[in-house]
Amino acid sequence: MSDLTQQILGHLDPSSIAAIAAQLGVDPAQAEAAIQQAVPLVVGGLAKNASTDAGAEALHTAAADHAGTDIGSVLGSVLGGGGDGGSILGHIFGSNQGRAAQGLGQSSGIGAQGAGQLLAMLAPIVMSVLGQRAQSQGLGAGGLGGLLGQELQNLGRGGHGGLLASVLDRDGDGQLGLGDLLKAGSEFLGSRGRG
């Protein structure tokens, strides 16, 4: 598994996973398996958004907003039903948010509704870790885009490419091409402007 994804997963200890499982109404083992698919999906979505200069700039600003947040507080907030996970997912996946939940729900066995809840819980955690990483390494928008691009390549090699492609393939040709990347970036920017 890749570096950033591993770092994010490292913040989710057994008690956090058990709490997430309780929220979803599934057993901890199933929740953990779903989390291990969901985190790369969120990271992959962010990487697609950061693949254009404008998308990377918008993401850098959003990540900076989450940089000072303590991961424990974020976890407490999302487990208590708070957090801005829904709006973050809208920025990441745009009109494909439902497809992301459906794809994750099918591959993990927790169903689309459970997957949607899980993604909304994980999105603020991912943004917080990403913001802290950018801050600690002094990454600008280009550096953050590069980090996420490398992460996406690693995720593809690590066997996560199928779910990512099914969600992020905007033109339905079965491949993640330039058109998909540009559309992802412009949707992210458009939603950032409205949000």
Backbone as CSV, one residue per row, in Angstrom:
resi,resn,N_x,N_y,N_z,CA_x,CA_y,CA_z,C_x,C_y,C_z
1,MET,0.849,-1.184,0.000,0.000,0.000,0.000,0.887,1.237,0.000
2,SER,0.389,2.327,-0.545,1.222,3.499,-0.716,1.324,4.328,0.555
3,ASP,2.267,5.223,0.530,2.726,5.948,1.706,1.638,6.797,2.367
4,LEU,1.019,7.700,1.621,-0.001,8.585,2.182,-1.209,7.776,2.657
5,THR,-1.631,6.831,1.841,-2.771,5.988,2.209,-2.473,5.230,3.491
6,GLN,-1.256,4.702,3.600,-0.850,3.970,4.804,-0.865,4.893,6.021
7,GLN,-0.413,6.131,5.828,-0.391,7.105,6.924,-1.821,7.383,7.417
8,ILE,-2.744,7.543,6.477,-4.151,7.796,6.838,-4.718,6.599,7.594
9,LEU,-4.498,5.403,7.057,-5.006,4.191,7.705,-4.401,4.003,9.098
10,GLY,-3.163,4.476,9.267,-2.489,4.359,10.556,-3.180,5.138,11.668
11,HIS,-3.955,6.148,11.309,-4.681,6.931,12.313,-5.942,6.221,12.803
12,LEU,-6.339,5.169,12.102,-7.573,4.461,12.459,-7.227,3.209,13.256
13,ASP,-7.215,3.344,14.580,-6.879,2.210,15.440,-8.113,1.314,15.613
14,PRO,-7.922,0.140,16.247,-9.060,-0.788,16.378,-10.300,-0.183,17.028
15,SER,-10.121,0.722,18.004,-11.303,1.303,18.646,-12.035,2.252,17.686
16,SER,-11.275,2.971,16.856,-11.904,3.837,15.853,-12.655,2.998,14.823
17,ILE,-12.031,1.920,14.396,-12.670,1.037,13.411,-13.941,0.423,14.005
18,ALA,-13.878,0.035,15.285,-15.053,-0.533,15.944,-16.176,0.501,16.014
19,ALA,-15.818,1.767,16.282,-16.825,2.832,16.354,-17.441,3.084,14.976
20,ILE,-16.606,3.064,13.943,-17.115,3.230,12.569,-18.035,2.064,12.219
21,ALA,-17.628,0.856,12.596,-18.436,-0.335,12.321,-19.806,-0.224,12.989
22,ALA,-19.804,0.266,14.230,-21.069,0.418,14.961,-21.983,1.421,14.249
23,GLN,-21.386,2.512,13.755,-22.165,3.512,13.019,-22.801,2.907,11.772
24,LEU,-22.035,2.037,11.109,-22.501,1.449,9.849,-23.378,0.216,10.059
25,GLY,-23.363,-0.323,11.283,-24.139,-1.534,11.553,-23.525,-2.783,10.950
26,VAL,-22.196,-2.804,10.868,-21.493,-3.991,10.347,-20.443,-4.422,11.376
27,ASP,-19.857,-5.602,11.191,-18.835,-6.020,12.151,-17.509,-5.333,11.829
28,PRO,-16.622,-5.213,12.843,-15.365,-4.476,12.653,-14.500,-4.994,11.508
29,ALA,-14.483,-6.316,11.288,-13.659,-6.865,10.206,-14.166,-6.371,8.849
30,GLN,-15.496,-6.339,8.679,-16.059,-5.860,7.417,-15.817,-4.361,7.264
31,ALA,-15.928,-3.625,8.375,-15.668,-2.180,8.327,-14.216,-1.912,7.944
32,GLU,-13.305,-2.666,8.525,-11.881,-2.465,8.233,-11.589,-2.753,6.763
33,ALA,-12.172,-3.829,6.245,-11.965,-4.155,4.825,-12.518,-3.044,3.934
34,ALA,-13.675,-2.496,4.303,-14.271,-1.415,3.515,-13.426,-0.141,3.594
35,ILE,-12.892,0.139,4.788,-12.032,1.324,4.977,-10.791,1.210,4.093
36,GLN,-10.242,-0.021,3.996,-9.033,-0.209,3.199,-9.292,-0.013,1.708
37,GLN,-10.549,-0.085,1.288,-10.898,0.233,-0.095,-11.311,1.699,-0.237
38,ALA,-11.945,2.229,0.814,-12.493,3.590,0.743,-11.407,4.659,0.755
39,VAL,-10.385,4.481,1.593,-9.340,5.504,1.691,-8.630,5.696,0.337
40,PRO,-8.201,4.609,-0.336,-7.599,4.809,-1.661,-8.552,5.457,-2.671
41,LEU,-9.847,5.189,-2.528,-10.819,5.802,-3.436,-10.866,7.316,-3.231
42,VAL,-10.886,7.757,-1.984,-10.890,9.198,-1.684,-9.579,9.835,-2.134
43,VAL,-8.466,9.173,-1.813,-7.146,9.704,-2.212,-7.038,9.770,-3.734
44,GLY,-7.532,8.729,-4.410,-7.503,8.728,-5.880,-8.335,9.854,-6.463
45,GLY,-9.491,10.107,-5.865,-10.321,11.227,-6.317,-9.614,12.556,-6.150
46,LEU,-8.948,12.720,-5.024,-8.176,13.954,-4.791,-7.046,14.085,-5.806
47,ALA,-6.388,12.961,-6.107,-5.290,12.987,-7.076,-5.783,13.424,-8.445
48,LYS,-6.963,12.933,-8.843,-7.515,13.338,-10.134,-7.808,14.833,-10.146
49,ASN,-8.339,15.340,-9.033,-8.628,16.771,-8.956,-7.354,17.612,-9.011
50,ALA,-6.274,17.068,-8.453,-5.013,17.816,-8.395,-4.179,17.648,-9.655
51,SER,-4.727,16.986,-10.679,-3.945,16.704,-11.885,-3.865,17.908,-12.827
52,THR,-4.628,18.959,-12.566,-4.483,20.206,-13.326,-3.941,21.263,-12.375
53,ASP,-3.297,22.298,-12.927,-2.743,23.356,-12.072,-3.833,24.014,-11.237
54,ALA,-4.960,24.300,-11.871,-6.047,24.975,-11.163,-6.645,24.062,-10.100
55,GLY,-6.795,22.788,-10.416,-7.328,21.832,-9.445,-6.393,21.670,-8.264
56,ALA,-5.079,21.619,-8.537,-4.088,21.488,-7.466,-4.125,22.720,-6.563
57,GLU,-4.293,23.888,-7.161,-4.358,25.131,-6.388,-5.570,25.139,-5.460
58,ALA,-6.728,24.731,-5.996,-7.951,24.683,-5.188,-7.819,23.667,-4.059
59,LEU,-7.231,22.512,-4.367,-7.056,21.476,-3.353,-6.062,21.926,-2.286
60,HIS,-5.007,22.610,-2.707,-4.008,23.098,-1.755,-4.658,24.036,-0.746
61,THR,-5.532,24.912,-1.232,-6.248,25.837,-0.342,-7.139,25.068,0.622
62,ALA,-7.868,24.075,0.096,-8.757,23.273,0.941,-7.960,22.477,1.971
63,ALA,-6.834,21.899,1.556,-6.004,21.109,2.478,-5.442,22.000,3.581
64,ALA,-5.055,23.222,3.221,-4.520,24.156,4.211,-5.570,24.468,5.276
65,ASP,-6.835,24.530,4.877,-7.925,24.784,5.832,-8.047,23.666,6.864
66,HIS,-7.612,22.449,6.494,-7.725,21.299,7.394,-6.406,20.984,8.109
67,ALA,-5.336,21.711,7.786,-3.998,21.332,8.251,-3.839,21.370,9.764
68,GLY,-4.455,22.337,10.428,-4.242,22.466,11.866,-5.157,21.595,12.704
69,THR,-5.970,20.802,12.061,-6.969,20.025,12.792,-6.349,18.761,13.372
70,ASP,-6.595,18.530,14.643,-6.118,17.314,15.305,-6.929,16.116,14.815
71,ILE,-6.240,15.046,14.425,-6.915,13.874,13.857,-7.912,13.278,14.853
72,GLY,-7.548,13.262,16.135,-8.452,12.748,17.152,-9.749,13.536,17.204
73,SER,-9.650,14.856,17.080,-10.855,15.708,17.076,-11.704,15.442,15.851
74,VAL,-11.022,15.270,14.693,-11.749,14.989,13.451,-12.509,13.674,13.600
75,LEU,-11.817,12.663,14.131,-12.453,11.358,14.338,-13.657,11.476,15.260
76,GLY,-13.475,12.199,16.364,-14.571,12.384,17.310,-15.758,13.067,16.664
77,SER,-15.463,14.056,15.838,-16.527,14.806,15.169,-17.302,13.933,14.189
78,VAL,-16.575,13.200,13.333,-17.273,12.392,12.320,-18.024,11.223,12.962
79,LEU,-17.478,10.674,14.058,-18.174,9.576,14.725,-19.402,10.080,15.471
80,GLY,-19.395,11.372,15.797,-20.553,11.976,16.445,-21.569,12.495,15.438
81,GLY,-21.325,12.229,14.161,-22.264,12.657,13.120,-21.971,14.042,12.573
82,GLY,-20.859,14.644,12.996,-20.503,15.983,12.509,-19.497,15.911,11.375
83,GLY,-18.816,17.017,11.145,-17.802,17.084,10.097,-18.389,17.504,8.766
84,ASP,-17.503,17.848,7.863,-17.929,18.364,6.552,-17.707,17.343,5.448
85,GLY,-17.821,16.047,5.810,-17.538,14.975,4.860,-18.385,15.014,3.610
86,GLY,-19.668,15.317,3.759,-20.555,15.352,2.590,-20.129,16.390,1.585
87,SER,-19.778,17.596,2.062,-19.372,18.643,1.116,-18.005,18.337,0.509
88,ILE,-17.115,17.731,1.307,-15.805,17.343,0.754,-16.001,16.327,-0.372
89,LEU,-16.870,15.334,-0.147,-17.118,14.324,-1.183,-17.695,14.951,-2.443
90,GLY,-18.558,15.945,-2.275,-19.106,16.647,-3.437,-18.008,17.308,-4.250
91,HIS,-17.028,17.886,-3.552,-15.897,18.516,-4.247,-15.031,17.466,-4.938
92,ILE,-14.817,16.334,-4.257,-13.917,15.307,-4.799,-14.529,14.603,-6.011
93,PHE,-15.753,14.121,-5.854,-16.346,13.261,-6.880,-17.357,13.969,-7.781
94,GLY,-17.817,15.149,-7.387,-18.797,15.871,-8.201,-20.019,15.010,-8.462
95,SER,-20.418,14.947,-9.709,-21.619,14.191,-10.075,-21.425,12.681,-9.944
96,ASN,-20.192,12.251,-9.708,-19.918,10.809,-9.567,-19.945,10.338,-8.118
97,GLN,-20.445,11.176,-7.209,-20.460,10.793,-5.796,-21.298,9.531,-5.578
98,GLY,-22.449,9.449,-6.237,-23.298,8.267,-6.116,-22.619,7.035,-6.673
99,ARG,-21.901,7.219,-7.783,-21.187,6.090,-8.385,-20.075,5.602,-7.473
100,ALA,-19.427,6.546,-6.777,-18.366,6.169,-5.835,-18.944,5.310,-4.714
101,ALA,-20.083,5.754,-4.147,-20.708,4.998,-3.059,-21.194,3.640,-3.547
102,GLN,-21.758,3.611,-4.742,-22.269,2.352,-5.287,-21.128,1.363,-5.544
103,GLY,-20.039,1.864,-6.160,-18.891,0.994,-6.452,-18.262,0.446,-5.190
104,LEU,-18.074,1.325,-4.193,-17.489,0.883,-2.923,-18.446,-0.061,-2.210
105,GLY,-19.740,0.249,-2.255,-20.734,-0.601,-1.598,-20.740,-2.003,-2.155
106,GLN,-20.609,-2.121,-3.480,-20.586,-3.445,-4.122,-19.297,-4.188,-3.812
107,SER,-18.161,-3.494,-3.926,-16.884,-4.196,-3.756,-16.628,-4.577,-2.302
108,SER,-17.196,-3.816,-1.363,-16.938,-4.090,0.054,-18.054,-4.885,0.723
109,GLY,-19.229,-4.931,0.065,-20.359,-5.656,0.628,-21.155,-4.888,1.668
110,ILE,-20.891,-3.576,1.843,-21.629,-2.819,2.865,-22.796,-2.029,2.260
111,GLY,-22.979,-2.140,0.946,-24.100,-1.460,0.301,-23.810,0.003,0.034
112,ALA,-24.535,0.585,-0.901,-24.274,1.968,-1.319,-24.506,2.960,-0.189
113,GLN,-25.551,2.745,0.607,-25.836,3.688,1.687,-24.728,3.669,2.739
114,GLY,-24.313,2.467,3.143,-23.223,2.341,4.105,-21.926,2.912,3.553
115,ALA,-21.684,2.667,2.275,-20.462,3.180,1.649,-20.477,4.705,1.618
116,GLY,-21.631,5.280,1.325,-21.742,6.743,1.327,-21.445,7.322,2.696
117,GLN,-21.987,6.672,3.734,-21.714,7.105,5.109,-20.232,6.989,5.424
118,LEU,-19.640,5.869,5.024,-18.226,5.631,5.312,-17.350,6.673,4.618
119,LEU,-17.621,6.936,3.354,-16.835,7.938,2.621,-16.949,9.305,3.285
120,ALA,-18.159,9.654,3.745,-18.357,10.948,4.405,-17.602,11.022,5.734
121,MET,-17.468,9.875,6.417,-16.699,9.850,7.669,-15.200,9.978,7.399
122,LEU,-14.750,9.337,6.321,-13.311,9.298,6.050,-12.782,10.561,5.376
123,ALA,-13.610,11.248,4.595,-13.133,12.399,3.814,-12.469,13.477,4.681
124,PRO,-13.059,13.886,5.831,-12.376,14.902,6.642,-11.059,14.411,7.223
125,ILE,-10.983,13.100,7.511,-9.736,12.528,8.040,-8.654,12.586,6.965
126,VAL,-9.011,12.199,5.742,-8.060,12.243,4.624,-7.580,13.683,4.406
127,MET,-8.504,14.633,4.399,-8.119,16.038,4.167,-7.219,16.559,5.279
128,SER,-7.486,16.150,6.512,-6.680,16.595,7.636,-5.249,16.066,7.529
129,VAL,-5.120,14.773,7.227,-3.785,14.176,7.071,-3.059,14.825,5.884
130,LEU,-3.787,15.029,4.794,-3.187,15.651,3.606,-2.722,17.075,3.915
131,GLY,-3.544,17.824,4.628,-3.175,19.196,4.994,-1.945,19.229,5.880
132,GLN,-1.877,18.317,6.843,-0.712,18.261,7.724,0.537,17.860,6.962
133,ARG,0.379,16.938,6.030,1.519,16.486,5.214,2.045,17.644,4.369
134,ALA,1.136,18.378,3.729,1.544,19.516,2.893,2.247,20.572,3.734
135,GLN,1.711,20.813,4.930,2.282,21.826,5.812,3.659,21.407,6.316
136,SER,3.781,20.166,6.786,5.043,19.711,7.371,6.157,19.616,6.323
137,GLN,5.776,19.310,5.075,6.784,19.195,4.016,6.933,20.487,3.223
138,GLY,6.166,21.501,3.586,6.249,22.790,2.880,5.843,22.686,1.418
139,LEU,4.830,21.884,1.133,4.415,21.660,-0.248,3.495,22.777,-0.732
140,GLY,3.802,23.333,-1.892,2.887,24.237,-2.559,1.890,23.423,-3.367
141,ALA,1.093,24.118,-4.175,0.071,23.428,-4.964,0.692,22.387,-5.898
142,GLY,1.791,22.742,-6.570,2.446,21.818,-7.491,3.015,20.603,-6.774
143,GLY,3.617,20.844,-5.599,4.175,19.739,-4.816,3.094,18.793,-4.330
144,LEU,1.950,19.373,-3.926,0.829,18.557,-3.470,0.273,17.737,-4.634
145,GLY,0.155,18.365,-5.805,-0.299,17.647,-6.997,0.640,16.510,-7.349
146,GLY,1.953,16.763,-7.229,2.951,15.726,-7.509,2.864,14.568,-6.527
147,LEU,2.699,14.898,-5.245,2.565,13.876,-4.209,1.356,12.980,-4.495
148,LEU,0.229,13.599,-4.830,-0.987,12.829,-5.091,-0.894,12.046,-6.399
149,GLY,-0.223,12.610,-7.383,-0.032,11.887,-8.647,0.774,10.615,-8.443
150,GLN,1.828,10.726,-7.630,2.656,9.555,-7.302,1.834,8.531,-6.520
151,GLU,1.020,9.054,-5.604,0.161,8.188,-4.795,-0.813,7.410,-5.681
152,LEU,-1.373,8.085,-6.672,-2.337,7.444,-7.571,-1.669,6.330,-8.368
153,GLN,-0.446,6.572,-8.833,0.295,5.519,-9.552,0.520,4.314,-8.640
154,ASN,0.907,4.588,-7.389,1.149,3.509,-6.429,-0.128,2.726,-6.144
155,LEU,-1.251,3.450,-6.028,-2.529,2.789,-5.770,-2.916,1.891,-6.940
156,GLY,-2.688,2.367,-8.157,-2.984,1.570,-9.341,-2.174,0.291,-9.372
157,ARG,-0.884,0.417,-9.013,-0.019,-0.766,-8.960,-0.410,-1.679,-7.810
158,GLY,-1.017,-1.097,-6.761,-1.362,-1.878,-5.574,-2.700,-2.590,-5.690
159,GLY,-3.314,-2.552,-6.865,-4.545,-3.299,-7.070,-5.826,-2.519,-6.830
160,HIS,-5.716,-1.190,-6.666,-6.907,-0.380,-6.434,-7.428,0.265,-7.716
161,GLY,-6.782,-0.017,-8.839,-7.123,0.653,-10.091,-8.537,0.403,-10.584
162,GLY,-9.074,-0.802,-10.361,-10.394,-1.148,-10.889,-11.505,-0.281,-10.333
163,LEU,-11.555,-0.155,-9.005,-12.592,0.663,-8.373,-12.395,2.131,-8.728
164,LEU,-11.145,2.587,-8.702,-10.863,3.982,-9.068,-11.309,4.273,-10.494
165,ALA,-10.976,3.373,-11.409,-11.324,3.599,-12.810,-12.834,3.614,-12.994
166,SER,-13.550,2.720,-12.286,-15.000,2.663,-12.473,-15.668,3.934,-11.976
167,VAL,-15.075,4.594,-10.988,-15.669,5.818,-10.442,-15.197,7.054,-11.191
168,LEU,-13.917,7.080,-11.555,-13.334,8.314,-12.095,-13.275,8.361,-13.617
169,ASP,-13.686,7.292,-14.276,-13.699,7.273,-15.742,-14.903,8.087,-16.228
170,ARG,-14.697,9.371,-16.501,-15.804,10.289,-16.774,-16.477,10.049,-18.119
171,ASP,-15.717,9.589,-19.101,-16.324,9.459,-20.429,-16.730,8.015,-20.749
172,GLY,-16.576,7.112,-19.769,-17.081,5.762,-19.919,-16.320,4.891,-20.895
173,ASP,-15.066,5.274,-21.200,-14.317,4.476,-22.176,-13.460,3.398,-21.519
174,GLY,-13.575,3.290,-20.183,-12.818,2.248,-19.488,-11.399,2.644,-19.150
175,GLN,-11.011,3.870,-19.502,-9.652,4.321,-19.207,-9.711,5.712,-18.599
176,LEU,-8.717,5.990,-17.755,-8.611,7.321,-17.169,-7.721,8.164,-18.067
177,GLY,-8.345,8.910,-18.943,-7.580,9.706,-19.896,-7.573,11.182,-19.537
178,LEU,-6.992,11.993,-20.428,-6.883,13.428,-20.199,-8.252,14.077,-20.053
179,GLY,-9.217,13.639,-20.837,-10.563,14.203,-20.731,-11.151,13.993,-19.345
180,ASP,-10.916,12.798,-18.781,-11.396,12.514,-17.434,-10.740,13.444,-16.419
181,LEU,-9.432,13.630,-16.591,-8.688,14.466,-15.652,-9.152,15.912,-15.724
182,LEU,-9.318,16.426,-16.936,-9.744,17.812,-17.087,-11.139,18.020,-16.522
183,LYS,-12.019,17.057,-16.776,-13.383,17.178,-16.272,-13.382,17.121,-14.750
184,ALA,-12.580,16.213,-14.188,-12.504,16.108,-12.733,-12.005,17.416,-12.142
185,GLY,-10.975,17.973,-12.740,-10.416,19.226,-12.240,-11.392,20.377,-12.331
186,SER,-12.108,20.485,-13.450,-13.030,21.610,-13.611,-14.230,21.455,-12.689
187,GLU,-14.692,20.215,-12.460,-15.800,20.023,-11.533,-15.384,20.381,-10.119
188,PHE,-14.150,20.023,-9.762,-13.671,20.345,-8.428,-13.617,21.854,-8.240
189,LEU,-13.110,22.544,-9.242,-13.005,24.005,-9.143,-14.372,24.653,-9.074
190,GLY,-15.289,24.177,-9.905,-16.630,24.749,-9.912,-17.303,24.592,-8.563
191,SER,-17.156,23.408,-7.956,-17.817,23.195,-6.688,-17.113,23.959,-5.576
192,ARG,-15.805,24.135,-5.688,-15.078,24.936,-4.667,-15.607,26.369,-4.690
193,GLY,-15.841,26.881,-5.905,-16.311,28.258,-6.031,-17.691,28.445,-5.421
194,ARG,-18.546,27.421,-5.564,-19.912,27.533,-5.015,-19.923,27.308,-3.514
195,GLY,-18.994,26.428,-3.038,-18.993,26.062,-1.621,-18.357,27.138,-0.839
